């Protein structure tokens, strides 16, 4: 996908819908995580830590370190505990992240999370969205995804249909995705 170049404006429009409780942009990508000779492919999500926590309450799953540290530090990430174990990483260690385009950058482990969702715990990390945008050489309003929480999740299909009429992007409800 090409992504959303003007995510801030789109989010402002989405927030006008009365049933919308929270909205967050994400920059999601497949990457390789490397520590020494060990290299593992996984997912990396660039997030706005405050907005992401409002939607998914990920800070409650931190078992070591801090989710909130991503607000101040763009040189670090929060990693699923299973992924960290596979890479023999602990809090404060450095991990090399390599994108599909060959961009490489070292990040410090700021936190470890355990959600009991295998895909997150064993294959995903989160970092500040500004760092993710730099990794993919995109502007400060770029996002690959925009996640929305509604007051009533049963209205998701209706809201998705209404949004698809006014947004020039693909819109899916949780039922359709």
N, C-alpha and C positions, 0 to 999 in steps of 0.2 A: 504494500500500500504506500501511496505517496505521503500520507499523513495529512494533518491539519496545520496549515501554515499560520492561521489566524485564530488559534485556540482561545486566546483571551476574550476576543469579541464574541465568539461562539458561546463561551461559558457565560458571559454577561447576558446573552439572549436566553440561554437555557434557564438561568436563575430567575427570569421573569415569570416562568410557569409556576402557578400557585402550588402545585402538588410536589414541586422539587424541594427537597430538604438540603441536599448537599451535592456538589459537583467537584470533580477533580480531573486535571489533565494527567496523562501518563505518556512517557516515551519508552515503549517496550522494544526490546531487541534480543536476538539470539547472540550469545557470546561464548567465548572459551574463557574459563577461569584457570589460571595456572599458578602453582606453587612448586618451585623447583622443577622436577621432571614430571610431576603429575599435572595433567591437563584434562579438564572436564567441560563438556558443553552444557550450557544452561541458559536460563533467561535472566535478563537484567531489566528492571523497571525503574525508570527515572520518575520520581514522584515529588509532589509538593508535600512534605511530611505532615503538615498540619491538616491540609484538606484530605489527604489519603487516610489519616487516622480518623477523621470525622466519618468517613464512609465505612472503613473496614476495621477500625479499632485495633490495628496491628500492634500498637504499643503494649497492649495487654499480653501479647505473646512473647515479649522480650524476656529471655532467660538469663542474659548477661549483656551488660552494656546499656545503651540507651537509644531509643528511636529518635528522640528529640534532638540528639546531637547532630543529626543530618541537617537541621535548620542552620546551624552555625558553620558546619564543616562540609565543604564540597569535595574534599579529598578522601572521603570515606564512604563506606556502605554498610548496610545491615544485611546479614546473610542467613539463610536457612541453616539450621544446626546440622542437618544431615549432609548438606553440601560442604560445610566447613569441616566436618569430620572426615569426609572423603578426601579432602585436600590437606588434612592435618593442620588446619588453621585454628587459631584461638583469638580471643579479643586482643586487639592491638597489633596483630600481625599484618603484613602486607600481602596483597594478592594482585597478580597481574591479570588485567582484563583485556582480551583481544576481540575486536569486532570482526564481522564478516568482511569489512573493507580494509582490514589490516591495521587499524588504529590500535595502539597498545598504550595502556596507562596503569600505573600502580595505584591501588586504593588501600586505605587502612580499614581493618574490620572494627567498626564502631559499636556493633551490636550483633547478637545472635538471637534468632527467633525460632520458636517451635510452635507451629500452628496445629499439628496433627493432620495436616493436608500434605500428603507425600510430595506432590508436585512443587509445593512451595518450600518445604523443609529440605528436600533433597536436590533441588535444582534451580533455586531462584535467589536473587539478591536485589536489594533496593538501594538507590542512591538519590541524592538531590537531583531534581529535574534539570537544573542548569548544567550540571556535570554531564548528564545524559545527552543534552542538546549539543554540548561541545564534542562529545564522542562521535556523534553523527553529523557534525558540522551544520547544524540547523539554527534558526533564529530563536530569539527568546520567547516567542509565542507559539512555537512548534509543539505538536503532540501527535502521537500515533493513535491514541485513544482518549476518549473523554468518558469517564464513568459518572453515573448519576444515581443518587438515592432518592426514592419517592416516599411521601408520607404513607401511601398505600401501594405495596408492590403489585397488587392485582390490577392497577391502572397502567402497568408498564407497557403493554401492547398498544393501548390507546395513546399514551404519551409519545411512544416511539413513532406511531403513525402520524401524529400531529407534527412532531419535530421533523420528520422526513419531508414534509410539505414545505418547510421553511429553510431547511439546511441543505447545502449542496454536497452533503456527505452521506454515506451509508449509515443508517440508524437501525439498531437492533435492540429488541427487548431481551431480557434475560431468558425468556421462554424460547426465543428464536435463535439465540447464540449457542 
